[in-house]
Amino acid sequence: MISIAISILAILVLSGIFRAGGWLADIYFHRWYVFISTVLRKIFGKVSVSIGDVIYIVWVTVGMIFLLKIVWSLVSGRWGRMLYLLLSGIRSLLWLTFIFLLFWGGNYQRTSQVADLGFDVKQYTTADLYLLTDTLVKLANRDRAAIDTQHIDTSVTHTFEQAAQGYEHVSIVWPALRYKAPSVKSSLFGKYMNYLGVTGYLNPFTNEAQVNTTVPAFLQPFTTCHEIAHQLGFAPEEDANFVGYLVAGRSADARFRYAANYEMLLYSIRQLARRNTYLARLLWDNTIPAVREDVRRMRLFYQQYEGPIDDYSAVLYDQYLKANRQAKGIHSYSEVVGWLMSYYRI
């Protein structure tokens, strides 16, 4: 009970520091997080296997054994034992929550870092959205055509290296994007993540950027840049999307530029279609056949994994985001459109 009380107090104190802001919060965001995330990447980045995924496998195994023990205690009428197990489980979950907040989760509570980069979210009209979508159509067409004329290395190793180099390049303009001690891994759960519609995630306990490398190769460059943005503390999904776009969109590699413009085009044209389906169709018809073929390939790929698991996971992830100050939940990803307006000064 004492351990549970201490863990609750620790969570409340840490959450209070985040909400209050001030110098204590600044120490966490600008000193502690930079330190702990770099240390974790230096430690786990030396190993090619995803340590975070291995930890999750162990936790799931332990969790299943734990549940079986509770059921057995219930069936055998050992109420004292069952109560002890329940309290132990609560204690473990509370301490994991504290570690989550301490190692990474606190970043959800900070003022948008994208604003610190010099951008602001604009309120935009349908005409603004049309101009942005038209720009992205032209860029996606240009970069997709460039890919067909170049010999491009699509290996996972090259993708990860190029993403890290991309951050090094943009850090000249935005020092806050300096990326030290790269730690990007192919997730061990790749195929299973497809059932959830997940292309990547950040492990908050090891600060490893996990990329689902079983998805079509043309999607992986942007996902990699997106997950690295999370490593740098850009917790909100729209912020990570925007930073990923800044990096991939400025890459010398046409594959990275295309991945960035392709992803943002999908967000933008969906937003436009909600307001004016005619304009959205008009712009979509301006994309080159290769871009439309990539959309078809992506749809066919995910059709293999459609099912109730995808629906349930979407609901759970939506609630997770809302619990972490992202009011629009799973729709937060598309909020990147507002940042793009500022980037292109539309």
PEFENSUL-V821509 format. One record per pair of residues at least 6 apart in sequence whose ideal C-beta (glycine too) atoms are under 7 Angstrom apart, sorted by the first residue. I is the first residue (numbers start at 1). J is the second residue. D is the distance in whole Angstrom. If there is no record, write none. Layout:
# PEFENSUL-V821509
((I | J | D) (I | J | D))
This chain:
# PEFENSUL-V821509
((3 | 91 | 5) (4 | 87 | 7) (4 | 90 | 6) (4 | 91 | 5) (4 | 94 | 6) (7 | 91 | 7) (7 | 94 | 4) (7 | 95 | 5) (7 | 98 | 6) (8 | 94 | 6) (10 | 98 | 5) (11 | 94 | 7) (11 | 97 | 6) (11 | 98 | 5) (11 | 101 | 7) (14 | 98 | 7) (14 | 101 | 5) (14 | 102 | 7) (14 | 106 | 7) (17 | 24 | 5) (17 | 25 | 6) (17 | 28 | 7) (18 | 25 | 6) (18 | 106 | 5) (18 | 109 | 4) (19 | 109 | 7) (28 | 106 | 6) (29 | 110 | 5) (29 | 233 | 7) (33 | 107 | 7) (33 | 233 | 6) (36 | 103 | 6) (37 | 207 | 5) (37 | 231 | 6) (38 | 180 | 5) (38 | 181 | 5) (40 | 206 | 6) (40 | 207 | 4) (41 | 181 | 4) (41 | 182 | 7) (41 | 183 | 4) (41 | 207 | 5) (42 | 181 | 4) (44 | 51 | 5) (44 | 183 | 6) (44 | 206 | 5) (44 | 208 | 5) (45 | 181 | 6) (45 | 182 | 6) (45 | 183 | 3) (50 | 185 | 4) (50 | 187 | 6) (50 | 188 | 5) (50 | 208 | 6) (50 | 210 | 6) (51 | 206 | 5) (51 | 208 | 7) (52 | 203 | 3) (52 | 205 | 6) (52 | 206 | 4) (52 | 208 | 5) (52 | 210 | 7) (53 | 187 | 6) (53 | 188 | 4) (53 | 189 | 6) (53 | 210 | 7) (55 | 205 | 7) (66 | 85 | 7) (66 | 89 | 6) (69 | 85 | 6) (70 | 82 | 6) (70 | 85 | 5) (70 | 86 | 7) (73 | 81 | 4) (73 | 82 | 4) (73 | 85 | 6) (74 | 82 | 6) (99 | 205 | 7) (100 | 204 | 5) (103 | 204 | 6) (103 | 205 | 6) (104 | 204 | 4) (104 | 207 | 7) (105 | 204 | 6) (107 | 233 | 5) (107 | 235 | 4) (108 | 235 | 5) (108 | 324 | 4) (108 | 325 | 5) (109 | 325 | 7) (112 | 239 | 6) (113 | 176 | 7) (113 | 233 | 7) (113 | 234 | 6) (113 | 239 | 6) (114 | 239 | 5) (114 | 242 | 6) (114 | 243 | 7) (114 | 339 | 6) (116 | 176 | 6) (117 | 174 | 5) (117 | 176 | 6) (119 | 339 | 6) (119 | 342 | 4) (119 | 343 | 6) (120 | 342 | 5) (121 | 338 | 4) (121 | 339 | 6) (121 | 342 | 7) (122 | 338 | 6) (122 | 341 | 4) (122 | 342 | 6) (124 | 338 | 7) (124 | 341 | 5) (126 | 275 | 5) (126 | 276 | 6) (128 | 341 | 6) (128 | 346 | 5) (129 | 268 | 7) (129 | 271 | 6) (129 | 272 | 5) (129 | 275 | 7) (130 | 272 | 6) (130 | 279 | 5) (131 | 346 | 5) (132 | 268 | 5) (132 | 337 | 7) (132 | 340 | 6) (132 | 341 | 6) (132 | 344 | 6) (132 | 346 | 5) (133 | 265 | 7) (133 | 268 | 4) (133 | 269 | 5) (133 | 272 | 5) (133 | 283 | 5) (134 | 283 | 6) (135 | 344 | 6) (136 | 261 | 6) (136 | 264 | 5) (136 | 265 | 4) (136 | 268 | 5) (137 | 265 | 6) (137 | 283 | 5) (137 | 286 | 5) (137 | 287 | 6) (139 | 261 | 4) (140 | 258 | 6) (140 | 261 | 4) (140 | 262 | 5) (140 | 265 | 5) (140 | 287 | 7) (140 | 291 | 5) (141 | 287 | 6) (141 | 288 | 5) (141 | 291 | 6) (143 | 254 | 5) (143 | 257 | 4) (143 | 258 | 4) (143 | 261 | 6) (144 | 258 | 5) (144 | 288 | 6) (144 | 290 | 5) (144 | 291 | 5) (145 | 288 | 7) (146 | 254 | 4) (147 | 254 | 5) (147 | 255 | 6) (147 | 258 | 6) (148 | 290 | 7) (150 | 254 | 6) (152 | 254 | 7) (152 | 255 | 5) (154 | 217 | 5) (154 | 255 | 7) (156 | 186 | 6) (156 | 213 | 5) (159 | 220 | 5) (159 | 221 | 6) (159 | 224 | 6) (160 | 184 | 4) (160 | 224 | 6) (162 | 251 | 7) (162 | 253 | 5) (162 | 256 | 6) (163 | 184 | 7) (163 | 221 | 7) (163 | 224 | 4) (163 | 225 | 5) (163 | 228 | 6) (164 | 179 | 6) (164 | 182 | 4) (166 | 225 | 6) (166 | 247 | 4) (166 | 248 | 6) (166 | 251 | 5) (166 | 256 | 7) (167 | 177 | 6) (167 | 179 | 4) (167 | 228 | 6) (167 | 247 | 6) (168 | 179 | 7) (169 | 250 | 7) (170 | 177 | 5) (170 | 246 | 6) (170 | 247 | 5) (170 | 250 | 6) (171 | 177 | 5) (171 | 178 | 4) (177 | 232 | 7) (177 | 243 | 7) (179 | 228 | 6) (179 | 232 | 6) (183 | 207 | 6) (183 | 208 | 5) (183 | 209 | 7) (184 | 209 | 4) (184 | 211 | 6) (184 | 224 | 6) (184 | 228 | 7) (185 | 208 | 5) (185 | 209 | 7) (185 | 210 | 6) (186 | 211 | 6) (186 | 213 | 4) (187 | 193 | 6) (187 | 210 | 4) (187 | 211 | 6) (187 | 212 | 6) (190 | 212 | 5) (190 | 213 | 6) (190 | 214 | 4) (191 | 214 | 5) (193 | 212 | 5) (194 | 214 | 6) (194 | 215 | 7) (194 | 302 | 7) (194 | 305 | 4) (195 | 305 | 5) (195 | 307 | 7) (195 | 309 | 5) (195 | 310 | 6) (196 | 309 | 7) (196 | 310 | 6) (196 | 313 | 4) (197 | 302 | 7) (197 | 310 | 6) (198 | 212 | 6) (199 | 212 | 5) (199 | 215 | 5) (199 | 219 | 6) (199 | 223 | 4) (200 | 210 | 6) (200 | 211 | 5) (200 | 212 | 6) (200 | 223 | 4) (200 | 226 | 7) (200 | 227 | 5) (201 | 210 | 5) (201 | 227 | 7) (202 | 209 | 6) (202 | 210 | 7) (202 | 227 | 6) (202 | 230 | 4) (202 | 231 | 6) (203 | 210 | 6) (207 | 231 | 6) (209 | 227 | 4) (209 | 228 | 5) (209 | 230 | 7) (209 | 231 | 5) (210 | 227 | 7) (211 | 220 | 6) (211 | 223 | 6) (211 | 224 | 5) (211 | 227 | 6) (213 | 220 | 6) (215 | 301 | 7) (216 | 297 | 6) (216 | 298 | 6) (216 | 301 | 6) (218 | 258 | 7) (218 | 259 | 6) (218 | 294 | 6) (219 | 259 | 6) (221 | 248 | 6) (221 | 255 | 6) (221 | 256 | 4) (221 | 259 | 4) (222 | 244 | 6) (222 | 248 | 5) (222 | 259 | 4) (222 | 260 | 5) (222 | 263 | 5) (225 | 244 | 4) (225 | 247 | 5) (225 | 248 | 5) (226 | 240 | 5) (226 | 241 | 6) (226 | 244 | 4) (229 | 240 | 4) (229 | 243 | 4) (229 | 244 | 5) (230 | 240 | 5) (234 | 240 | 5) (234 | 243 | 5) (236 | 326 | 6) (236 | 332 | 6) (237 | 326 | 7) (237 | 332 | 5) (237 | 333 | 5) (238 | 332 | 5) (238 | 333 | 6) (238 | 335 | 4) (238 | 336 | 5) (238 | 339 | 7) (241 | 333 | 6) (241 | 336 | 4) (242 | 336 | 5) (242 | 339 | 4) (244 | 260 | 7) (245 | 260 | 5) (245 | 264 | 6) (248 | 256 | 4) (248 | 257 | 7) (248 | 259 | 6) (248 | 260 | 4) (249 | 257 | 6) (249 | 260 | 4) (249 | 261 | 7) (251 | 257 | 6) (262 | 291 | 7) (262 | 294 | 7) (264 | 336 | 7) (264 | 340 | 6) (267 | 334 | 5) (267 | 336 | 6) (267 | 337 | 6) (268 | 337 | 6) (269 | 280 | 5) (269 | 283 | 6) (269 | 284 | 6) (270 | 334 | 7) (271 | 334 | 6) (271 | 337 | 5) (272 | 279 | 6) (272 | 280 | 4) (273 | 280 | 4) (314 | 330 | 6) (317 | 330 | 6) (318 | 329 | 4) (318 | 330 | 4) (321 | 329 | 5) (321 | 330 | 6) (321 | 332 | 6) (322 | 329 | 5) (326 | 332 | 4) (328 | 335 | 6))
